[in-house]
């Protein structure tokens, strides 16, 4: 058999066979050959194929196979794939498709296959390619193409985000580039606004992940109230960058800086290690000059904030006058019992008295050190019980709380935050779930409409002062939440031992109800109390999979057991019949129900979503850390990044090792150490992130040889709380301006988002002086997954996972973004390598992780997510997380940084390895392949919607 020397004859034969093939086997063979040729080759081969009539041949095959009454999709789907792949490189594909009649055929096929996600996505890919031509987009629009595409919206939610993104692209091509907009735009808007019951479903299901363009398309208010052409107007409001996940150029494009370099010079003050006089410090007689030099660092980002500094750092009389009420610590102990408010007794000094006693810094440190700064019954209790809680002193916590500014003007300290806590000694397994417990709870709620034992009495209302301290009733619980981090808006007594609880939404908005933290007292011992939090928002929760709330008993704390413990039985999370009266387009809320049996009659207990960690605790913790380090060995500086909207200081910490000698080599090595930048608590409700950060800070300040090696190798820049105002005021996700601060990193506002603006400015400053961070990691908490894991950024993995047609075989990428995850998988029992993800998603393009990676060029830019629940792998499998495991994770993250050092072999010497094994063989740890992308639906699909006689509107709450 002779082989033709004409290189074009091969493609011509393939195209001829494809067009003339009558049986399915021959057609599939030809399609497989074309797929292999185009996959193995480069773009040059595709263009060569187009020049030989490849597009026409594929369109002809599409018409031939798609026009049949019952298309064979084993053939049609490969044809669609090849048409989309080749069409992206053929600038005339739209015109060719029009001439062949393939545009209308594809639209008709899409209309007939809306129920099939795979087929619909294949047709959408082809229509997207066709719509790249202006004339073809006209053709699609004039034939009601968008009406067909629009019907896909309610059917595909967050699990089919790729399909929704393609729909967005088609809308953009047809509505913006096409002059035919006028012919169908108003009809489409009318269609949407009269689409019964769908807008609410869309908004509740995938409005968070859909692109801004699509969120505007699904906003009926815009469609009804805007004049002219509302869809066109809304589309023009947003710059289009929907190719972030699939286009290599968009992924690799580095945007210009959002501010001039002149403004970056102000951040030089946040690098005190570069200007500090270590030669003077090394003199043993200059300790006093060292401490005075650090006082100069306590300044804001601009010279125009002396008023703020005088209030937050010095406690001047101006602050005293502005205080709404004196800050007092409750007397929890009264004779033989514990009573929080009997007789209205509260003890403690006013801010004026406290500030006057702390005018002298030396006297303040002395008083804070011995724990006798305040003469109060609580101080006497501290002396009596004298428990040892590492890095916690109640007097220092109180001093920090006095300077904390809240919106309501809190005048009470929660006992657990003041007194402190230690992890419980034993493990806490995940709570077992009783069979049919959800069905039982739903039926109990329905019985409210049938029985006469319903009390329906409001016993606590944050907006009604009379109900914050109601008269004591012998058999009614008493609630309180007006303290730092507290969140409980209203408590309604439904039955004798059952209470409905309503949480506060985030400030200035009506969303984000998840975090709760409140006090309860006046309980009867050994009686099961049922609590129903009835305005939760998320459609599923780890409370359905073994997670329990945490409980703190004041009586146990006074008896020597100051512990937050997992507590609660009969826990389940399900959709209820309550719905908002106005505002969001959401059908109903969800209920978290759990039962608590209290041990003591005269007790005060606290219940919380997770282990609380307040802003005041952070400030006190940093002061104690500063006091604990050896200043001749550890360079520790706490500064103020900036003031928040409420006037609270955002702490900024620098940790590194002091030079061992005065030699030029040692000083030079210190000032050229790479930076590691860590941040945490941008979302206030993710208190577990603060516990991880606490473990990181304590380890870096410790005498551990690994910590010393890390300090000698790196300079750590740490912002331990990016959203102090949200934390203080008991919010879940936003700041006081109702913004999710982790979605503001692209262009943060210096006035409304100061902490993000100045953090990004500092990172830009490091980049401008050629000290781009080696690692950036933002600590978070995750409410729907178990274990601890990383989100990173990778061009290749993004292109793979997004289904891009780009050939990544020749793409070179530094694999170093996986180094830390691999190290953690080896040494951290709580870490799951299989749960890590490196996808650069459009919906998260404004987060810290992606902006730092994309704009500042930090290869190892991460979000580290810690579970609220527990672990399903390794030595911790089946256990709920405690603060001990969270702090350990912060330490292990530091251990993983050893893998980035130049002299890795030396640092991984046996002497250091021995210090990494605290009692179990963590070096042999490997995460199991048990990852699931979110928990599956709860086994019991029981909702109020299954009972048609019950209407949520009958029980709206205001």
ABEGO torsion letter per residue (X at the ends): XBBBABAAAAAAAAAAAAAABABAAAAAAAAAAAAAAAAABBAAAAAAAAAAGAAAAAAAAAAAAAABABBBAAAAAAAAAAAAAAAAABAAAAAAAAAAGAAAAAAAAAAAAAABAAAAAAAAAAAAAAAABAAAAAAAAAAGAAAAAAAAAAABBAAAAAAAAAAAAAAAAAAAABAAAAAAAAAAAAAAAABBGAAAAAAAAAAAABBAAAAAAABAAAAAABBEBAAAAAAAABBBAAAAAABAAAAABBBBBABBAAAAAAAAAABAAAABBAAAAABAAAAAAAAAAAAAABBBABAAAAAAAAAAAAGBAAAAAABABBBBBBBABBEABBBAABGGBBBEBBAAAAAAAAABAAAAAAAAAAGAABBBAAAAAAAAAGBBBBGBBAAAAAAAAAABBBAAGBABBBAAAAAEBBBBABBBBBBBBBBGAAAAAAAAAAAAAABAABAGBBABBAABAAAABBBBBAABBBBBABBBGBBBABBBBABAABBBBBBBBBBGBABGBABBBBBBBGBBBGBBBBBBBAABABABBAAAAGBBBBBBBAAAAAAGBBBBBBBEBGBBBBBBABBBABEBBBABBBBBBBBBBBABABBBBBBBABBBBBAAAAAAAAAAAAAABBAAABBBBBBBABBBAAGBBBBBBBBBBBBABABAAAAAAAAABBBBBBBBGABAABAAAAAAAAAAAAAAABABAAAAAAAAABBBBBBABABAAAAAAGBAABBAAGBBAAAAAABBBAAABAAAAAAAAAAAAAAAAGABBABBBBBBBBAABBEBBBBBBBAAAAAAAAGBABBAAABBBBAAAAAAAAAAAAABAABBAAABBABBBAAAAABAAAAAAAAAGBABBBBBBBBABBBABEAABGBBBBAAAAAAAAAAAAAAAAAABABAAAAABAAAAAAABAGBBAAABBBBBABBAEBBBBABBBBAAABAABBAAAABBX
